[in-house]
């Protein structure tokens, strides 16, 4: 059986200075595998088109995977031919600021100093929401991270929980860093994220940010693990405080002001509308979600706390909050910056299609490094080219009309599942799930061939979701039998 390129690429360790790439003279094997890993399989062959079979075999021999080498030669044979296309620009304006692409570093540990951000800019990131600056002393704990994944699946983040707070640098040091960044990288977008505890602190920090020459200021109303009360998500859950602090900052500076919302609330629109009425220029969302993990590796001297969850697992929640604000008719002209579980260009696209004009990335950078910008840019450009779209603006909010109320959904038709006999391997997973979690609409006999029982099938498609080979697909939509 041919190798499944997605599964095989997902096994790759994504090594630094990868031995597989060093084993070839005319290509970059690791870059090709990374392209598959980050949803760019159609482009992957670009980096190994000139590699001979002997070189690919040598690359596989050089693989240092702890279990077994990545089947590089077989993977390469399964890759589609890369189609040469004219790629569109990803330029877009946000709050009147020109951005070379929509990809920004989120305010976090991925941007805590000059050298870090400079490397990210050199790699191709369009901008940075610098790690939140405050006027209080920040004293972090150790350890401060934990991951949610399956036992034995080391190195992969289904989600990341963190107990980190704000920048540990004195405010003057951080603003000097931001000033240097803007001076040395004038085409990049530098946003200062700030957090105060009083009206006076918010105003002082905002003035310092503007004096440093940054492009905009983000108001962190959302950090879920602040040591002191009256900061972070304590503010973001209170629409009045969001309104007041946003208004104080707006009266103080002339640069764009971007409040950052907390997801630790039922309706984000309430504080977001407070920011809107205080004349905010945009909204950032979401910050991390309050959570608990029980592993001993996250204990600090035997103690645990509630803290913030990020990563792939939170993306659907983040999209829900973005949708909520984008569909609010009062705030229809308020621009959005999306955050939460963005790892591939397709993740970013989903935020853009719901109305975001830029996206912020944190956890994926912590796991894979700044280099993921290559596939974020290439993937989005290729997608736009395939659709014949030449401006990113054309994608912003295009999916919003497709979201309706539950009462408006079509309930008079049904889509039945169908089984592709060539792809089906007879594992019976569909039968198990349908019998024990569905509507007992699949038979499974000695021939190990599932049969859809139309009499009982309700078209829920649980079967297609559990099928490991993608052998179950949707048939044509038909009217329900009366």
RAQUI-V759042 format. One record per residue. RES is the residue in one small letter. PHI is phi in radians with two decimals (999 if undefined). PSI is psi in degrees with one decimal (* if undefined). Layout:
BEGIN
res	phi	psi
RES	PHI	PSI
RES	PHI	PSI
END
This chain:
BEGIN
res	phi	psi
x	999	138.7
x	-1.12	149.5
x	-1.19	140.1
x	-1.44	111.5
x	-1.13	-33.4
x	-1.20	-47.1
x	-1.11	-41.4
x	-1.19	-43.0
x	-1.13	-32.1
x	-1.18	-19.0
x	-1.38	-19.3
x	-1.06	140.1
x	-1.44	-6.9
x	0.95	54.0
x	-1.10	152.0
x	-1.30	135.3
x	0.83	58.5
x	-1.01	127.6
x	-1.03	-33.0
x	-1.10	-38.7
x	-1.25	-33.9
x	-1.20	-18.5
x	-1.43	-7.5
x	-2.07	154.2
x	-1.73	-26.5
x	-2.14	47.2
x	3.03	-174.7
x	-2.43	91.4
x	-1.09	-44.7
x	-1.06	-37.3
x	-1.16	-38.1
x	-1.12	-43.7
x	-1.15	-39.0
x	-1.11	-36.0
x	-1.07	-41.8
x	-1.12	-44.0
x	-1.04	-35.3
x	-1.89	38.9
x	1.22	31.1
x	-2.21	42.5
x	-1.03	-32.4
x	-1.19	-16.1
x	-1.83	-10.7
x	-1.04	-36.8
x	-1.14	-17.3
x	-0.91	-38.4
x	-1.54	-6.2
x	-2.29	15.6
x	-1.04	-30.8
x	-1.75	8.4
x	-1.43	132.8
x	-1.37	165.4
x	-1.05	-36.8
x	-1.14	-39.9
x	-1.17	-41.3
x	-1.11	-37.7
x	-1.13	-39.6
x	-1.15	-37.6
x	-1.11	-41.3
x	-1.13	-38.9
x	-1.13	-31.6
x	-1.41	-13.1
x	-1.00	134.2
x	-1.85	21.6
x	-0.96	138.0
x	-1.20	-22.1
x	-1.72	-71.2
x	-2.61	151.7
x	-1.06	149.2
x	-1.11	135.4
x	-1.39	73.7
x	-1.10	-45.9
x	-1.09	-43.8
x	-1.19	-41.0
x	-1.04	-44.3
x	-1.06	-37.8
x	-1.18	-24.8
x	-1.54	-11.0
x	-1.24	139.6
x	-1.23	157.1
x	-1.17	133.7
x	-1.33	127.1
x	-1.63	124.9
x	-1.23	128.4
x	-2.39	153.2
x	-1.41	120.6
x	-1.67	134.6
x	-1.34	163.7
x	-1.28	151.0
x	-1.84	16.4
x	-1.12	143.9
x	-2.76	149.8
x	-1.70	142.8
x	-2.40	119.1
x	0.95	34.2
x	1.39	3.3
x	-1.77	130.1
x	-1.37	129.4
x	-2.08	133.0
x	-1.23	-23.8
x	-2.77	172.2
x	-1.54	8.0
x	-1.73	118.6
x	-2.16	153.1
x	-1.39	135.5
x	-1.44	150.6
x	-1.05	109.8
x	-3.11	-166.2
x	-1.24	-8.0
x	-1.44	-2.2
x	-2.61	76.2
x	-2.07	9.8
x	-2.94	169.1
x	-1.05	-50.8
x	-1.07	-39.5
x	-1.07	-52.6
x	-1.15	-37.8
x	-1.06	-41.4
x	-1.12	-38.4
x	-1.14	-42.6
x	-1.09	-43.3
x	-1.09	-32.5
x	-1.26	-24.1
x	2.23	0.4
x	-1.18	140.1
x	-1.37	-27.2
x	-2.94	179.4
x	-2.50	136.1
x	-1.72	96.5
x	-1.08	151.2
x	-0.94	135.9
x	-0.96	131.2
x	-1.79	137.0
x	-2.43	178.7
x	-1.82	3.6
x	-1.73	158.0
x	-1.30	128.9
x	-1.87	124.5
x	-2.20	102.1
x	-1.38	163.0
x	-1.75	169.8
x	-2.50	129.9
x	-1.27	171.0
x	-2.30	2.5
x	-2.21	153.3
x	-2.59	152.7
x	-2.07	153.9
x	-1.93	111.2
x	-2.74	175.9
x	-1.33	144.4
x	-0.98	131.0
x	1.60	-13.4
x	-1.61	62.6
x	-1.26	148.6
x	1.52	-5.5
x	-2.02	138.9
x	-1.87	106.7
x	-1.21	-37.1
x	-2.76	157.6
x	-2.15	130.8
x	-1.89	133.7
x	-2.28	150.4
x	-1.99	19.9
x	-1.41	148.4
x	-1.87	-110.8
x	-2.05	-175.8
x	-1.06	136.2
x	-1.51	-5.8
x	-1.33	150.4
x	-1.03	147.4
x	-0.98	-39.8
x	-1.08	-36.1
x	-1.17	-45.5
x	-1.15	-41.1
x	-1.19	-31.2
x	-1.17	-37.4
x	-1.09	-45.7
x	-1.11	-37.2
x	-1.10	-43.9
x	-1.14	-41.2
x	-1.05	-44.5
x	-1.19	-35.6
x	-1.19	-42.6
x	-1.49	-19.6
x	-2.29	67.0
x	-1.09	-23.6
x	-1.46	-10.3
x	-1.56	158.3
x	-1.77	122.7
x	-2.00	116.9
x	-2.00	128.9
x	-1.58	121.0
x	-1.61	128.7
x	-2.26	157.8
x	-2.57	122.4
x	-1.95	172.4
x	-1.98	-16.7
x	-2.37	167.5
x	-0.97	-42.8
x	-1.11	-39.5
x	-1.19	-41.4
x	-1.06	-44.1
x	-1.15	-43.9
x	-1.08	-45.7
x	-1.14	-40.1
x	-1.11	-41.7
x	-1.10	-42.0
x	-1.12	-37.9
x	-1.12	-47.0
x	-1.13	-38.9
x	-1.12	-27.9
x	-1.33	-11.4
x	1.54	18.7
x	-1.24	163.4
x	-1.39	-30.8
x	-2.81	168.8
x	-2.21	131.3
x	-1.78	133.9
x	-1.75	111.3
x	-1.40	95.5
x	-1.78	25.7
x	-2.51	-5.8
x	-1.06	126.1
x	-1.53	-2.3
x	-2.30	39.9
x	-1.23	141.3
x	-1.25	-29.5
x	-1.86	146.0
x	-1.26	158.5
x	1.40	16.3
x	-2.33	164.0
x	1.09	-131.4
x	-1.17	-17.3
x	-1.04	-35.1
x	-1.36	-45.8
x	-1.09	-20.6
x	-1.52	-3.3
x	-2.06	100.1
x	-0.97	-34.6
x	-1.14	-43.9
x	-1.15	-39.5
x	-1.02	-45.0
x	-1.09	-49.0
x	-1.12	-50.8
x	-1.15	-38.1
x	-1.09	-44.4
x	-1.10	-41.0
x	-1.02	-45.4
x	-1.22	-41.3
x	-1.05	-36.7
x	-1.28	-17.0
x	-1.63	-35.2
x	-2.18	162.0
x	-1.82	-8.5
x	-1.41	160.3
x	-1.00	143.5
x	-2.05	127.1
x	-2.23	94.0
x	-1.14	141.6
x	-1.89	121.1
x	-1.54	152.0
x	-1.64	140.1
x	-1.48	-2.8
x	-1.48	60.7
x	-2.85	155.1
x	-1.31	-52.7
x	-2.05	109.7
x	-1.23	-24.0
x	-1.05	-28.5
x	-1.11	-57.8
x	-1.18	-31.9
x	-1.11	-38.0
x	-1.18	-33.2
x	-1.06	-42.5
x	-1.14	-39.6
x	-1.08	-46.4
x	-1.21	-18.9
x	-1.53	7.9
x	1.29	33.9
x	-1.04	150.3
x	-1.55	-25.1
x	-2.86	173.4
x	-2.24	136.7
x	-1.79	137.7
x	-2.85	140.3
x	-2.03	166.1
x	-1.54	-174.5
x	-1.23	158.1
x	-1.74	129.6
x	-1.00	134.3
x	-2.74	169.8
x	-2.34	133.8
x	-2.14	152.5
x	-1.88	-3.3
x	-1.13	143.9
x	-1.16	-21.0
x	-1.15	-16.3
x	-1.75	5.3
x	-1.31	146.2
x	-2.01	104.0
x	0.93	42.5
x	1.47	0.6
x	-1.99	153.7
x	-2.22	158.8
x	-2.42	167.8
x	-1.39	133.4
x	-2.67	-172.1
x	-1.55	137.5
x	-1.87	136.7
x	-2.44	-175.8
x	1.73	-173.2
x	-0.88	-37.5
x	-1.11	-24.6
x	-1.62	-6.5
x	-0.99	-47.0
x	-1.05	-33.0
x	-1.23	-42.9
x	-1.06	-43.8
x	-1.09	-35.8
x	-1.09	-43.3
x	-1.21	-38.3
x	-1.07	-45.6
x	-1.04	-43.5
x	-0.99	-43.8
x	-1.33	-38.9
x	-1.16	-29.9
x	-1.53	-5.9
x	-1.29	113.9
x	-1.11	-25.6
x	-1.18	-36.7
x	-1.78	22.3
x	-1.08	-22.5
x	-1.71	2.0
x	-1.46	124.9
x	-1.34	154.5
x	-2.20	143.3
x	-2.09	120.5
x	-1.68	140.0
x	-2.47	142.8
x	2.33	95.2
x	1.35	20.1
x	-1.42	119.1
x	-2.22	-35.5
x	-2.11	169.1
x	-1.07	-31.2
x	-1.20	-36.6
x	-1.04	-47.0
x	-1.07	-42.2
x	-0.99	-40.0
x	-1.08	-40.2
x	-1.15	-41.7
x	-1.12	-41.6
x	-1.17	-17.7
x	-1.69	7.1
x	2.07	-1.5
x	-1.39	140.7
x	-1.77	-11.3
x	-2.65	165.1
x	-2.28	150.3
x	-2.03	139.9
x	-2.18	134.8
x	-2.30	-68.6
x	-1.03	-40.4
x	-1.11	-35.7
x	-1.19	-39.9
x	-1.05	-34.8
x	-1.49	-40.1
x	-2.03	-14.9
x	1.67	170.5
x	-1.07	-22.4
x	-1.04	-17.8
x	-1.13	-13.8
x	-1.04	-31.8
x	-0.99	-48.0
x	-1.38	-27.4
x	-1.08	-47.4
x	-1.21	-50.2
x	-1.08	-42.7
x	-1.14	-44.7
x	-1.18	-39.8
x	-1.09	-44.2
x	-1.12	-41.2
x	-1.05	-46.5
x	-1.11	-41.4
x	-1.08	-42.8
x	-1.10	-31.9
x	-1.57	-5.2
x	1.31	27.1
x	-1.73	129.0
x	-1.91	-5.8
x	-2.31	133.6
x	-1.09	-30.1
x	-0.94	-30.3
x	-1.16	-20.6
x	-1.58	-19.1
x	-1.14	114.3
x	1.36	10.0
x	-1.18	-20.8
x	-1.57	-8.7
x	-1.01	-40.9
x	-1.11	-19.4
x	-1.45	-6.4
x	-1.69	121.6
x	-2.25	177.7
x	-1.31	154.4
x	-1.00	-33.2
x	-1.23	-14.4
x	-1.68	-1.7
x	-1.27	148.9
x	-1.23	116.8
x	-2.04	13.3
x	-1.78	-5.7
x	-2.18	170.7
x	-2.53	148.8
x	-2.07	115.2
x	-1.51	150.9
x	-1.40	152.7
x	-2.31	151.0
x	-1.88	127.0
x	-1.46	106.9
x	-1.10	-29.9
x	-1.23	-33.9
x	-1.49	-26.5
x	-1.18	130.4
x	-1.84	1.2
x	1.32	32.7
x	-1.33	-27.4
x	1.45	8.5
x	-1.07	-37.8
x	-1.09	-39.5
x	-1.15	-45.0
x	-1.04	-49.0
x	-1.17	-39.8
x	-1.20	-38.0
x	-1.19	-42.6
x	-1.76	-14.7
x	-2.37	4.3
x	-2.23	-125.9
x	-2.24	24.3
x	0.92	47.3
x	-1.95	14.6
x	-2.27	125.6
x	-1.67	154.3
x	-2.62	107.3
x	-1.85	-163.8
x	-1.11	-26.4
x	-1.35	-3.5
x	1.03	33.4
x	-2.01	114.4
x	-1.20	143.6
x	-2.19	127.7
x	-1.38	125.7
x	-1.71	97.3
x	-1.02	-26.7
x	-1.09	-31.8
x	-1.88	-19.3
x	-1.17	132.7
x	-1.89	3.4
x	1.26	32.1
x	-1.34	-28.2
x	1.20	25.0
x	-1.02	-37.7
x	-1.02	-41.9
x	-1.21	-27.8
x	-1.33	-29.4
x	-1.62	-11.8
x	-1.14	120.8
x	-1.34	-12.7
x	-1.94	-0.8
x	1.22	30.7
x	-1.47	-8.9
x	-1.93	126.4
x	-2.32	173.5
x	-1.54	134.3
x	-1.48	-173.2
x	-1.24	141.2
x	-1.21	131.6
x	-2.30	163.7
x	-1.21	144.6
x	-1.20	145.3
x	-1.28	137.4
x	-1.59	*
END
